[in-house]
Amino acid sequence: MDPDYFKSHEMCWGTLGTVRPFSNFHPDRDVVEIQAALDKKDALTLVRILTNRSNAQRQVIAKTFGETTQKDLAAGVKKALAGDLEVLLLDLLMPSLQYEAHRLQQAMAGLGTDEETLMEILCTRSGEQLQEISAAYKQLYKKDLEKELKGETSGDFEKLVLALLNSLLASLNGKKADAGPWINILTSRDSDHLNNVLMGLELESGQMVEEAVEKRFAGDLRLGLKVLVECIQSPDVYLARRLTTLKTSIVQGIMVSHSEEDLLCIRVAYLKLTGTSLYTALQKEFKGDHLQALLAICRSED
C-alpha cells in the first residue's frame, strides 16, 4: 500500500476499532471531492474518503451529497463502480444497524440459508443491539425478523436461533443429548457465568465442550451450538477463524461490521491463530482498488 495514502488524513485514536471519526471533518468538502470522483470514476478517491470516515460521518456525507446535488450517493457509487469494490463501498454507506439487518436478510435470501452468518450476528451482538437490528430489519424490509428466521430455520436449530434473538449442563451421557438444556443455558446466562460453566463442564467431563457438541449433535444445530460456544469463549477468535476463509462476503461482512468496535482485537486473534497478519493475508488474496479499500479498513500491519 502507498505509504503516503493516509499522510494528510489524521485519525482520532482511542477505541478498539480501526475506523474512527475523522478529526478534521468537513462534509461539504468531501462532497465536492466525491462528486468529482464519481464523474471521473476515480475509485481511489472514493476509497480514501469513505474508509477514513466513521459510519456517522458517512451518513452526514450522504445527506449533504443529496442536498447539494439532488442525487443519491449510493446510486452514484453503483453507476461509477462495479464488482466487489462497489458492494464494499455501498456496505460502508449503510447506517450500522441497517447493515446488520441487510446481512441477516442476505443470509436468508436465495435457495439456501447461510446458517453460520445468522449465528455469527446473533452470537456477537448484545440483546440491546439485536433489538435495534430487529427494528431496523422491520423498517428496511417491512417484515418481522423473528418470523423470517422461523421461516428459514427448523427444528432445534430454529429453537436455538429464536432463543438467541429473544434473550449445558444437559447430560453428556448416552448417545444422544437433549438439546433443550443446552439451548436454555447457553442463551439465558451472561458471558462471564457461561465461561465458568463451560470450564466446569470440561473439568467434570474430561473433554472439551466443542468435542462434546461435535459428538452428540448433528447438522445445523451442531453448527449453531459450536458457534455459540466459541463466541462465549472468545468472539474475537471465532471471528478471526471466520476470516481465515478469505471468502469475500465473509471478509467484507466482518470487517465492515466490526471496523468501529473491535477489529483491532480480531486482528490480534488472527495473527495468533494463523501466524500471519490479516493485513498480509488480504494482500495475498485480493487485488486492485478493492484490496486498497480492505487494507484501509484493516488499517495497518501487525
RODO-2510 file (C-alpha; in nm, 4 decimals, decimal comma):
residues 302
     n   res          X          Y          Z
     1     m     0,0000     0,0000     0,0000
     2     d     0,1223     0,3521    -0,0791
     3     p     0,2849     0,4876     0,2423
     4     d     0,1523     0,8352     0,1574
     5     y    -0,2014     0,7008     0,1357
     6     f    -0,3140     0,8435     0,4695
     7     k    -0,0488     1,1141     0,5104
     8     s    -0,2925     1,4066     0,5132
     9     h    -0,5707     1,2217     0,6899
    10     e    -0,5232     1,2491     1,0629
    11     m    -0,7204     0,9987     1,2674
    12     c    -0,8686     1,0074     1,6173
    13     w    -0,7494     0,7086     1,8238
    14     g    -0,8774     0,5589     2,1465
    15     t    -1,1089     0,2689     2,0607
    16     l    -1,0629    -0,0948     1,9599
    17     g    -1,1919    -0,0200     1,6120
    18     t    -0,9715     0,0589     1,3134
    19     v    -1,2025     0,3213     1,1619
    20     r    -1,2503     0,6245     1,3836
    21     p    -1,4161     0,9661     1,3468
    22     f    -1,2110     1,1874     1,1136
    23     s    -1,0860     1,4774     1,3210
    24     n    -1,0887     1,7459     1,0515
    25     f    -1,4301     1,6607     0,9139
    26     h    -1,5850     1,8923     0,6536
    27     p    -1,8695     1,7113     0,4763
    28     d    -1,9137     1,9866     0,2175
    29     r    -1,5501     1,9445     0,1075
    30     d    -1,5901     1,5669     0,0995
    31     v    -1,8996     1,6018    -0,1196
    32     v    -1,7127     1,8172    -0,3728
    33     e    -1,4339     1,5579    -0,3938
    34     i    -1,6769     1,2674    -0,4108
    35     q    -1,8836     1,4311    -0,6847
    36     a    -1,5710     1,4826    -0,8971
    37     a    -1,4540     1,1274    -0,8245
    38     l    -1,7887     0,9817    -0,9313
    39     d    -1,7764     1,1762    -1,2577
    40     k    -1,4226     1,0509    -1,3289
    41     k    -1,4881     0,7030    -1,1845
    42     d    -1,1921     0,7725    -0,9555
    43     a    -1,2181     0,4737    -0,7218
    44     l    -0,9126     0,5571    -0,5125
    45     t    -1,0520     0,8955    -0,4036
    46     l    -1,3823     0,7343    -0,3088
    47     v    -1,1952     0,4699    -0,1096
    48     r    -0,9741     0,7289     0,0601
    49     i    -1,2672     0,9355     0,1821
    50     l    -1,5241     0,6676     0,2688
    51     t    -1,2832     0,4395     0,4562
    52     n    -1,1458     0,7321     0,6577
    53     r    -1,4799     0,8482     0,7952
    54     s    -1,6853     0,6893     1,0706
    55     n    -2,0274     0,5500     0,9852
    56     a    -2,1968     0,8515     1,1442
    57     q    -1,9809     1,0832     0,9315
    58     r    -2,0643     0,8837     0,6164
    59     q    -2,4349     0,9370     0,6895
    60     v    -2,3720     1,3134     0,7087
    61     i    -2,1814     1,2967     0,3786
    62     a    -2,4667     1,1067     0,2106
    63     k    -2,7228     1,3585     0,3413
    64     t    -2,5096     1,6570     0,2351
    65     f    -2,4496     1,4977    -0,1062
    66     g    -2,8249     1,4593    -0,1560
    67     e    -2,8966     1,8175    -0,0506
    68     t    -2,6156     1,9576    -0,2671
    69     t    -2,6623     1,7527    -0,5843
    70     q    -3,0270     1,6377    -0,5559
    71     k    -2,8894     1,2885    -0,6217
    72     d    -2,8484     0,9741    -0,4160
    73     l    -2,4888     0,8934    -0,3233
    74     a    -2,5401     0,5156    -0,3203
    75     a    -2,6897     0,5337    -0,6701
    76     g    -2,3870     0,7350    -0,7819
    77     v    -2,1494     0,4725    -0,6436
    78     k    -2,3457     0,1977    -0,8234
    79     k    -2,3143     0,3864    -1,1511
    80     a    -1,9432     0,4650    -1,1151
    81     l    -1,8141     0,1335    -0,9808
    82     a    -1,8697    -0,2395    -1,0207
    83     g    -1,7950    -0,5720    -0,8582
    84     d    -1,6677    -0,6291    -0,5046
    85     l    -1,5487    -0,2706    -0,4584
    86     e    -1,8946    -0,1363    -0,5409
    87     v    -2,0501    -0,3752    -0,2864
    88     l    -1,7950    -0,2816    -0,0187
    89     l    -1,8455     0,0942    -0,0549
    90     l    -2,2242     0,0507    -0,0579
    91     d    -2,1886    -0,1536     0,2624
    92     l    -1,9911     0,1310     0,4185
    93     l    -2,2614     0,3799     0,3234
    94     m    -2,5353     0,1905     0,5083
    95     p    -2,6171     0,3006     0,8648
    96     s    -2,4680     0,0403     1,1020
    97     l    -2,7967    -0,1144     1,2186
    98     q    -2,9324    -0,1285     0,8656
    99     y    -2,6146    -0,3025     0,7557
   100     e    -2,6563    -0,5757     1,0185
   101     a    -3,0205    -0,6148     0,9102
   102     h    -2,9030    -0,6343     0,5484
   103     r    -2,6524    -0,9089     0,6341
   104     l    -2,9263    -1,1092     0,8060
   105     q    -3,1559    -1,0664     0,5058
   106     q    -2,8800    -1,1729     0,2658
   107     a    -2,8092    -1,4794     0,4799
   108     m    -3,1735    -1,5849     0,4379
   109     a    -3,2109    -1,4848     0,0707
   110     g    -3,1992    -1,7272    -0,2209
   111     l    -3,2217    -2,1047    -0,2211
   112     g    -3,0125    -2,1902     0,0853
   113     t    -2,9850    -2,0234     0,4248
   114     d    -2,6368    -1,9158     0,5376
   115     e    -2,6717    -2,0544     0,8910
   116     e    -2,3266    -1,9512     1,0085
   117     t    -2,3719    -1,5855     0,9176
   118     l    -2,7031    -1,5882     1,1073
   119     m    -2,5268    -1,7357     1,4104
   120     e    -2,2292    -1,5001     1,3777
   121     i    -2,4515    -1,1923     1,4024
   122     l    -2,6818    -1,3321     1,6715
   123     c    -2,3912    -1,4555     1,8869
   124     t    -2,1688    -1,1482     1,8654
   125     r    -2,4337    -0,8835     1,9324
   126     s    -2,5846    -0,7815     2,2663
   127     g    -2,9552    -0,8110     2,3426
   128     e    -2,9936    -0,4359     2,3041
   129     q    -2,8166    -0,4398     1,9682
   130     l    -3,0329    -0,7292     1,8451
   131     q    -3,3445    -0,5390     1,9457
   132     e    -3,2249    -0,2387     1,7443
   133     i    -3,1270    -0,4602     1,4484
   134     s    -3,4727    -0,6218     1,4564
   135     a    -3,6322    -0,2766     1,4427
   136     a    -3,4038    -0,1778     1,1543
   137     y    -3,4961    -0,5013     0,9737
   138     k    -3,8668    -0,4235     1,0042
   139     q    -3,8145    -0,0679     0,8824
   140     l    -3,5986    -0,1782     0,5886
   141     y    -3,7850    -0,4891     0,4699
   142     k    -4,1351    -0,4374     0,6200
   143     k    -4,1080    -0,7850     0,7724
   144     d    -4,0688    -0,9222     1,1235
   145     l    -3,7201    -1,0662     1,1792
   146     e    -3,8377    -1,3375     1,4174
   147     k    -4,0993    -1,4595     1,1684
   148     e    -3,8408    -1,4559     0,8899
   149     l    -3,5989    -1,6625     1,0986
   150     k    -3,8777    -1,9103     1,1766
   151     g    -3,9443    -1,9459     0,8064
   152     e    -3,5790    -2,0072     0,7223
   153     t    -3,4828    -2,2451     1,0056
   154     s    -3,6352    -2,5570     1,1574
   155     g    -3,6216    -2,7991     1,4499
   156     d    -3,3758    -2,7471     1,7337
   157     f    -3,1690    -2,5055     1,5257
   158     e    -3,4793    -2,2868     1,4963
   159     k    -3,5216    -2,3002     1,8760
   160     l    -3,1581    -2,2020     1,9233
   161     v    -3,1779    -1,9118     1,6778
   162     l    -3,5015    -1,7807     1,8279
   163     a    -3,3710    -1,8197     2,1846
   164     l    -3,0680    -1,6109     2,0900
   165     l    -3,2823    -1,3484     1,9275
   166     n    -3,5125    -1,3147     2,2292
   167     s    -3,2955    -1,3197     2,5226
   168     l    -2,5123    -2,7077     2,9373
   169     l    -2,5400    -2,8765     3,1691
   170     a    -2,7560    -3,1314     2,9893
   171     s    -2,6416    -3,4853     3,0460
   172     l    -2,3397    -3,5786     2,8355
   173     n    -2,4037    -3,9478     2,8965
   174     g    -2,5615    -4,1582     2,6279
   175     k    -2,5507    -4,1403     2,2533
   176     k    -2,7958    -3,8535     2,2012
   177     a    -2,8070    -3,5431     2,4190
   178     d    -3,1201    -3,3390     2,4827
   179     a    -3,0822    -3,0079     2,3009
   180     g    -3,3254    -2,8241     2,5312
   181     p    -3,0977    -2,7662     2,8345
   182     w    -2,8073    -2,6605     2,6120
   183     i    -3,0193    -2,4053     2,4316
   184     n    -3,1718    -2,2793     2,7568
   185     i    -2,8458    -2,2402     2,9480
   186     l    -2,6333    -2,1098     2,6632
   187     t    -2,8831    -1,8410     2,5680
   188     s    -3,0004    -1,7200     2,9098
   189     r    -2,6823    -1,6521     3,1096
   190     d    -2,4249    -1,3716     3,0960
   191     s    -2,0914    -1,4481     2,9270
   192     d    -1,8797    -1,4486     3,2469
   193     h    -2,1101    -1,7041     3,4090
   194     l    -2,1123    -1,9130     3,0923
   195     n    -1,7334    -1,9176     3,0754
   196     n    -1,7278    -2,0636     3,4271
   197     v    -1,9960    -2,3162     3,3309
   198     l    -1,8001    -2,4278     3,0252
   199     m    -1,4760    -2,4607     3,2214
   200     g    -1,6548    -2,6621     3,4918
   201     l    -1,8142    -2,8827     3,2289
   202     e    -1,4759    -2,9560     3,0732
   203     l    -1,3229    -3,0417     3,4129
   204     e    -1,6125    -3,2723     3,5043
   205     s    -1,6403    -3,4485     3,1704
   206     g    -1,2716    -3,4603     3,0805
   207     q    -1,3410    -3,3359     2,7289
   208     m    -1,3583    -3,0024     2,5522
   209     v    -1,7076    -2,8606     2,5095
   210     e    -1,6527    -2,8385     2,1325
   211     e    -1,5790    -3,2135     2,1284
   212     a    -1,8960    -3,2887     2,3253
   213     v    -2,1053    -3,0830     2,0838
   214     e    -1,9330    -3,2456     1,7849
   215     k    -2,0080    -3,5973     1,9118
   216     r    -2,3628    -3,5524     2,0363
   217     f    -2,5312    -3,3223     1,7880
   218     a    -2,5598    -3,3042     1,4106
   219     g    -2,6429    -3,0718     1,1242
   220     d    -2,7426    -2,7091     1,1718
   221     l    -2,7842    -2,7499     1,5476
   222     r    -2,4271    -2,8734     1,5857
   223     l    -2,3022    -2,5780     1,3809
   224     g    -2,5146    -2,3360     1,5846
   225     l    -2,4013    -2,4692     1,9227
   226     k    -2,0357    -2,4734     1,8144
   227     v    -2,0553    -2,1105     1,7032
   228     l    -2,2302    -2,0121     2,0268
   229     v    -1,9723    -2,1893     2,2452
   230     e    -1,6841    -2,0320     2,0504
   231     c    -1,8386    -1,6867     2,0842
   232     i    -1,8880    -1,7326     2,4593
   233     q    -1,5246    -1,8366     2,4996
   234     s    -1,3777    -1,5743     2,2653
   235     p    -1,5747    -1,3881     1,9975
   236     d    -1,2505    -1,2379     1,8626
   237     v    -1,1034    -1,5833     1,7980
   238     y    -1,4264    -1,7031     1,6395
   239     l    -1,4412    -1,4039     1,4040
   240     a    -1,0715    -1,4407     1,3228
   241     r    -1,1334    -1,8045     1,2334
   242     r    -1,4182    -1,6973     1,0061
   243     l    -1,1836    -1,4536     0,8342
   244     t    -0,9330    -1,7295     0,7553
   245     t    -1,1713    -1,8491     0,4806
   246     l    -1,0831    -1,5247     0,2983
   247     k    -1,4197    -1,5523     0,1269
   248     t    -1,5134    -1,2055     0,0014
   249     s    -1,8613    -1,1862     0,1552
   250     i    -1,7358    -1,3074     0,4956
   251     v    -1,4302    -1,0789     0,4987
   252     q    -1,6308    -0,7719     0,3983
   253     g    -1,9150    -0,8536     0,6340
   254     i    -1,6964    -0,8919     0,9413
   255     m    -1,4594    -0,6057     0,8614
   256     v    -1,7377    -0,3548     0,7947
   257     s    -1,9458    -0,4718     1,0926
   258     h    -1,6572    -0,4568     1,3390
   259     s    -1,4458    -0,1753     1,1933
   260     e    -1,5501     0,0767     1,4595
   261     e    -1,5815    -0,1626     1,7534
   262     d    -1,3194    -0,4341     1,7885
   263     l    -1,1399    -0,5057     1,4620
   264     l    -0,8055    -0,4458     1,6379
   265     c    -0,8838    -0,7373     1,8726
   266     i    -0,9854    -0,9553     1,5785
   267     r    -0,6578    -0,8671     1,4046
   268     v    -0,4596    -0,9783     1,7105
   269     a    -0,6571    -1,3038     1,7265
   270     y    -0,5997    -1,3618     1,3529
   271     l    -0,2241    -1,3230     1,3948
   272     k    -0,2179    -1,5675     1,6889
   273     l    -0,4368    -1,8144     1,5034
   274     t    -0,2562    -1,8162     1,1682
   275     g     0,0925    -1,6745     1,2314
   276     t     0,0167    -1,4199     0,9577
   277     s    -0,1307    -1,0735     0,9960
   278     l    -0,4713    -1,0033     0,8480
   279     y    -0,3134    -0,7139     0,6553
   280     t    -0,0696    -0,9533     0,4846
   281     a    -0,3358    -1,2197     0,4244
   282     l    -0,5567    -0,9648     0,2466
   283     q    -0,2707    -0,8687     0,0144
   284     k    -0,2240    -1,2310    -0,0887
   285     e    -0,5919    -1,2858    -0,1695
   286     f    -0,7298    -0,9585    -0,3108
   287     k    -0,6108    -0,7010    -0,5618
   288     g    -0,6574    -0,3553    -0,7102
   289     d    -0,8790    -0,0847    -0,5650
   290     h    -1,0808    -0,3472    -0,3786
   291     l    -0,7650    -0,4507    -0,1940
   292     q    -0,6834    -0,0862    -0,1146
   293     a    -1,0279    -0,0435     0,0417
   294     l    -0,9904    -0,3575     0,2548
   295     l    -0,6413    -0,2520     0,3658
   296     a    -0,7744     0,0926     0,4564
   297     i    -1,0380    -0,0646     0,6820
   298     c    -0,7841    -0,3101     0,8290
   299     r    -0,5659    -0,0007     0,8743
   300     s    -0,2172    -0,1391     0,9389
   301     e     0,0237    -0,4295     0,9649
   302     d     0,0554    -0,6193     1,2957
***
